[in-house]
Amino acid sequence: MKNPLRHCLALVAIAWALPTIIWSAPAEINYQGRLTDGNGDAVTGNVLMSLKLFDAATAGNEIYSENIGTVTLDNNGVYSFQFGAEGQSEVDARTTIALADGVTTSYSGSLASTPLSGTLAVADGTYNWNIVDGNPGQQATAAAQLANGFVIGITVTDGGEGYTAEPVVTINGNGTGATATAVVENGVLTAINVDSAGSGYTNATVSIAAPPAPFVVDFVSGTVSVNYESAPAAGTEIVATYEVNESSIVGALSAASSHWLELSIDGTAQSPRERVLSVPFALLASAAAAATGDLGDDIFALKYPDGVREATQRGTYIEGQAAIDVAAGYRMKILARGNTNRNLTSSDENDIFVAGLGAIDLTQTTPIYIDGPATVDANYGEPNPLNKTWFSYEIAPRTERVFRVGTYIEGQAAIEVTAGYRMKILARGNTNRNKTSRDENDIFVAGLGAIHLTQSTPIYIDGPATVDANYKDTHPLCKMWFSYEIISFESDN
C-alpha cells in the first residue's frame, strides 16, 4: 500500500444545543479522504485508523490522540469519519496551592486533576521544584578510619550536593575527643579533615549535617506539601503547574497555536502531517465568529475574548482603600466605574490612576485593560466622604498567546508592529491629569496620522505599522502614555 494519501479535509463545528451556553466548540470534526495503492488505484474494504495531533509539522509535542477503529472504504477508496469526542488531549493545568501569610512555613493543597507523569512543577517566584529533579540538595556521608583507638582519617563515601557552606561534622563512638572539619567545593563535600584524633575508639561513625533546604516539596496522593526554612513574604503565591488528560479535543485545540494531523492506517503513520485549518464556528446567540484560519486561535478567542483565562481575583475598589497590585503576567479588567455622588459621575474625580503613569480618563469606556506589573487606584484625594470614586474589576492570568506586552510613554522610541501582527491598545492617558481629555493624548501611526480620543479602547492597529504618541510636549510632567499588547493574527506555515 502506498503511504501518501489524498486527503480532502472538511472541518465542521457542531454547536451543542444547550440554551445556557453562550458559545460552542466543535463536538466532533468530520474527516474525509481517499486511499490509493502504489499504482494509484482505489483501495477498498476495511482498514484500521487512528490519529494524533501535534503542535508542529515535524517532531513537536503530541497534544491529542484518538483510536478511530474500523473504517470502510467505498469502491472509489473514499472514506470519512468523525473525531474529537473519544480521544485524549494533553492540556496545561494550574492550581494555586496557597498565598503565604508571612508567618507560616508549611503549606499544602490538593490538585484539581491528576498530573501526567513527570509534568508536575511548583514555584513561588523565588524557588522552583519539579517532580523529575526532586528537592534540591542531598546529604553527604562518610566513614571513619581508626588505628590504636585514634580517628586517623575520614573517607567521604558520598559528597552530596546543595551545600552552601561547610556542614557540621560529628564523630560518634565509644571514644572521646575526635573532631573534624568538612571541605565544600561547588556545593559538594569533597573532603573531611581530622582536627583532633581523640582516643579510646574501637568503633566510630560520622554524621554530616544536611544541606540547607529553603524550599522542600512533597507530592502524595494528589496533595502538594511545601515546607520553607523561613516564612516567605506575605502575598507570595505558591503555584503548581502540570499537564492533564482531557477527554475531548477542545483542550488540545486551545492549547496550541497550530495543529498538525498524523493519520495512521493499519498501524502505519502517514506522512507528511496535514495542517488543520478552521472554519467559522456557530454561536448559539446567532452571531458568526470570524475565523482567523487557525483552529486553536478561533476556539481560544471564543472562550477567552479578553486574552486571559479564568479570573483569580474579583472585587470592587472604593477610593481610600489600599491600591490594587496587579502582578506581572496578569491582566486587570475594569468592568464598571462611577462615584458614590451621582452628581460627580462625569467629572475627573472618576479617573483611574496607574502608578508611575497617571490617569485613565472617563473618555475611555469600560471594559479597560491594565497589564501587570501595575499598581492601580482612584485616589483623587476628595475630602468629602460622600464623594468616592469606585470601580469593579477582575484579575486573571494573561494568555501566553500574547507576543509582546508593554507601556509606551511619550518620548520613547516608536513601536514597530511587523506584518502579520496586531497591536491592541488597552488603555491610554496622560501623566498630567489635567490633560487627559486633550489632543496631547492622540496616538500616531506613521504615514496615517492621529487616532483621536473620540475612539475608546481597545483600539487595533495591524502591521506593518510604526506607532507612537510623540506630541512633543516640552513639559516633563505632561507625557502621553498607552498600554498595549501585540499578538500574531496570521498562522505560521
N, C-alpha and C positions, 0 to 999 in steps of 0.2 A: 504494500500500500504506500502510496506516495504521501510524504509528510505534509507538504503545503496544502492548505485548504482555501477555497474561495469563499470567504465568509461574507455574508450580507447582514451586517448588524442592524437591528431595529430595536432601539431602546425606548420603552414606553413606560411612563409613570402612571400608576393606577392609584387614584386617590381613595383613601379609606373613608367610607361613608359614615363618619361619626359626627354628629352635629356640634359637639363641644370642641372639636379641633379646628384651629384657625388655618393650619396648613398641613399638607400631607407629603411625606416622602414616598417613593415608589414601594409598593408591597412586593412586586416581582418585576423582573425585567425580561422582555422577550429576546431570544437569540435565534437567528436563522442563518443557515449556511448550506453549502453543497460540498459533498465529498467525492473526490475522483481518485482513480488509481494512477499508476505510473504512466499509463497511456492516455490519460485524460478522460477515461470512460467512467461513467457514474458507478459508484459503489452502492449496492442495495442491501437490504436485510437489517439486522440489528447490530448495534455496537454499544459498548460501554463508554460513557463520557463523564468527565469530571472537569472542574475548572478551578483556577486560582486567580486572584487579583494581586498585582504588585504595584508599588509606587514608582516604578521606573521601567523603561523599555527593556533593559537588561539588568541582571543582578537585582539590586534593590531589596526591599522588605516585603515579605508576603503579608497582606493585610486582610485577605478573605479566601476561604476555600469552601467548596461545596461538591459533593458527590451527586451527579445528576442521575446516574443509573443507566438503564437500558433506553436507548433512543432508536426509533425506527426510521430508516431511510426509505424514501419512496423510489419509484422507478427511475427518477432523474437524479438520485443521490441527494435530494433536498431533505432537510430535517429542520426541526425547530423545537425549542424547549424554553421553559421559564426558569429563572434562577433568582436568588436573592432572599428567599424566605427560609431555606432549610440549612444554610451554611453557618460558618462561624467567622465573625470579624475579630480582629485583634485591635483593640482601641485603648487609648490612654485614659487613665483614671487618676483622680486626685482626691485625697482625704486630708482634712486638717485634723491633726492629732490633738493639738491644744494651742492655746495662746498663753504664753508664760505670764506669771503674775509678779515676777521679780523676786520671789521668795522661795518658791517650791523648786526642788531639784529633780523630782521624778514625775513623769507624765506618762499617760497611756491612753490609747484609743483603739477602737475596732475599725477595721477597714470595711468599706461598703460592699466590696466584692473580693473574691479570691484572686490574688495576683497570679499571673502566669509565671512559670519557673524562671528564676534569675532576673526578674524585672523590678523588684521592689527596691526603692531608694527612699531615704529620709534625709531631710535637710532643714536648716533653720536660718539660712542666710550667712551663717558663720561656719558651721560644721556640716559635713556631708558623710553619709553612710550608704552603702549598698549591700545587698544580701550576698553578692558574689564575693566581694573582698572582705566582708565582715567588719568587725570592730578593729580600729587601729591599735597597734601595739601587741607585743607578745612577750610574756615573761621569760627572762633568761634562766638557765640552770647551770650548775657547776658541781664538781666533785672534789673533795679534799684528798690530798696525799699526805700520809703520815709516816713518820720514822722515829722510833725510840720515844714515843709519846708526844712528839712535836708535829705541828702542822707545817710541813716544809714547802707546800705548793698547793695551788688550786687550779684545776683544769676546767675551762669553760666548755660545757657539752652542748649548749645551745645559746647563741648570743642574743636571742630575742630580737625585738625591733620596737621602735617608737620611743626610745629613751631620749629625753631632752637634757638630762643631767646624770651624773654618776649616782646609781642607786645605792641604798644602804645594803651592805653585805654582813650577814650574821653567821658565825660559825657555832654550831650546836654539837654537843657531845658530852662525854664523861670527863673531859679535861677542863682546864680553865685558861683564860688569858689570851686566846688566839684572836687576832683581828686582821682585817683585810680591807683593801680599797679597790673598787672597780674602775676600769678604764672604758670609756664610751667613745666610739667614732661613728659619725653619720647615723646615729640612732641605734647602733648595735653595740652590745657589750663585747669587747674584743679580748679583754684580759682581766684577771684579778690578781693584784699584788698582795702578798702576805706582809703585813706591817709588824705583827708580833706572832711568833710561833706557838706561844703558850706552853703548856706542859700537861702531862698526865693523860693524854688522849690515846685510847685504844680503838675508838670509833668516833667519827665526826661527819656531820652533814652541813651543807652550805645552803643558806636561804638568801635569795636575792629579791629585793623589793620589786614589785610590778611597775611597768612604765606608767606614766600618767594617763588617765582616761577621762578627758574632759567631756566626752560625748559617747555614751555606750548605748547601743540599740539592741533590743531582743524582739524577735517575732515568733509568737507561739499561738497556735490555734486561732488565727485571724486577728490577734491583738498585738499592736506595736507598743513596746515599752521603751521609754527614753530616760536615761539617767545622766545627770550632769554632775561634774565635780564641784562646780559652783553655779548658783542660780543664774539663768540667763536674764537679760533685761526684760522688764515688763513690756508686754505687747509683742514679744518675739513669737512669730508664727512657726510652729513645727508642722511640717507638711510631709505626707507620704505620697509618692508618685509611683505608678505601676501600670502594667498592661493587663487587660482582662479580655476574656472571650465574650462576645455579644452574639446572640442567636439571630442575627439578620445582617443584611448588607449595609444598613444605614450607617452604622458606626464607621465602617471602612470608607465609605464614600465621603463622610465628613472629615475623616482624619487625615486624608492625603490630598495634595493639590493636583495630582494626576493619577490616572488609573489605567493599568495595562493588564489585559486579559490573556491568560495562557490556558488553552484548551488541551485536554488530554483525551485521546481516543484509544480505547483498549489498552490503557496504561502507558501510551507513548505521548509525551508532550509535543505539541505542535509549535513551530516557530516560523516567523518571529511572532512575538506578542502583538496583540492588537490594542490600539488606543481606544478607550471607552469614552465616547463623547455624549453630551447630554442633549435633550430636547426640553422645551418648557414643561414645567410641572403644573398640574391643575391645582388651583386653590379652591377650597370649599366656599370662600367668600365670593366666588365667581369672577375673581380677578386673575389675570395671567401673569406669571412670574417670568421676567425676561431672562433667558439663559445666556450664560457667558461663553458657552462652548465647552465647559468643563463640569462634569457631573458633581464633583466634590464641592466646587465653588458654589454651584446653584443650591445644593442642599444646605450648605453652611450659611449662605446668605438668607435663606428662608428661615432657618432655625435660630440664627443669631444675627438679626438685622443690624444690631448696633456694633458689630465687630467684637463682641465679648461673649463669654459663656455665662452660666448662671450666676446671679448676683450673690456675693458673700456678705454684703452689708447693706442695710437699708435704714433710712431714718428721715427725720425732719430736723433741720438746723434752724434755731431761732437766735437772732442777734444777741450777743452777750455770752453765748456758750463758747466752750473751747473750740478752736479751729479744728477742722477735719483734715487729717493727714491721709493722702492717697499714695500708697506705696508704688514703687517702680513696678511696671508690669501690670498695673491695674488701671481701670478707667472709671471715672465718676460720671454718672449721667444725671444732670439736673432735670427733674421731672416737671416741677412747677415752682413758682415763686410769687411772693407778694409781701404785704405789710399788714400788721395787726390793726393799723389805722386805715380804713378803706379810702380816706381822702389822700393818702400818700401812695397809692398803688401805681401811679405813673410818674413819680419823681425819682431823682437819682438816689434817694435813700434806699432804693431796692437793688442797687448794684451789688453784684457778687465779686468778691476780691480773691485773687490768686497771689499768694506771697511772692514778692520779687518781680511781679509783672504789673498788676494793677486791676482795674475794674473791668467786668463784663457788663456792658450797658444793657438797658431794657430794650434797645433796638434789636437785640438778639432774642428770638423767641425760643421757648423750650421745645424739644429737649436740647440741652447744651452738654457737650462732652469735654471733660478735662482729664488729661492723661497724667499719671504719676511718673516721677515723684512730684507731688504738689501739696501745698497747704492752702485750704480754702475756707473762707468765712464770709461774713457780710457785716463786718464791724464798722459801721458808719459813725459810731460814737454818738448816736442820737440820745440826748439826756432825758427825753420824755419816756418813761417806762411803758407808755401805751403805744409808742411808735417803734415797732420792732420789725425789721426785715426778716423774712423766713424763706426757706426753700426746702423742698423734699428731694430726696436723692437716692440713688443706689450705686454701689461699687461692685465691680466684677473683674475677674481676670481678663486681660485683653487677649485676643486671639493671636496665635503665632503666625497667622496668615498676613499680618501687617509687616511690610518690608522695612519700614522706617517710621519712627515717631519722633517728634521734636517740637520745639517752640522757637519761632523766629522773632527776633527783636530788631526794630529798625536800626540800621547801621551795619548789620551783619551782611556777609556775602549772600547774594541771591541764591535761591534754592533751584537746582536743576531737576526737573521731572523728565525722565527719559521716556522714549517711545515705549508703549506697552504698559506704562504705569499710570496710576491715577492719584492725584493729591486730593485729600479730603480736608478742608478747613473746618476744624472742630469748634473753635471759639476765637474771638478776637477782641481787642480792647486797647487802652492806652494807659501808660504808667501815670499819666495825669488824669484824674477822674473828671476834671472839668472839660476834657476834650473827647470824651467817649462818644459823642454824637456828631462830631465834626468830620470834615473830609480828610483830616490828618490820618484817619483810620482806613482809608481806601487801600485795598490790596491791588498790586500792579502785576500784570502779565506782559512780559516784553513783547512788543510788536502788536499788542492789542489795546492795552490801556487799563483803566481802573475798574475794579469791582467795588461798587459803592455800598455804603452802609444800608441802603434800602434792601439789599439782599441779605437775608438772615442765614445763619449757619444751620446745617452743614452746607458747604459750597464745594463743588467738584471741579477740578481742573485736570484735563487729560494731557499727557505728554505727547510729543516733546514740548516743554514749556519752561520758561525761566520766570520765577515768581519772587517778588519781594514786596516791601511796603515802604520804599525809600521816598518819603515825602520831603526829606531834607530839612526837618525841623531842627534848628540850631540849638534849642534848649535841651540840655542833657536829661531833664526830668520829664520831657514830653516825647515819649517814644511809643510808636505804634507797635503792637505785637499780635501774633496769632499762633495758635497751636494747630498742629496738623499731623496727618499720617499719610504715608504713601504705600499703596498696595499694587500688586500686579493684577491687571484685569484681562491679560491675554495669557493663555496657557503655553507652557514650554512644549516644544516639539521634540 
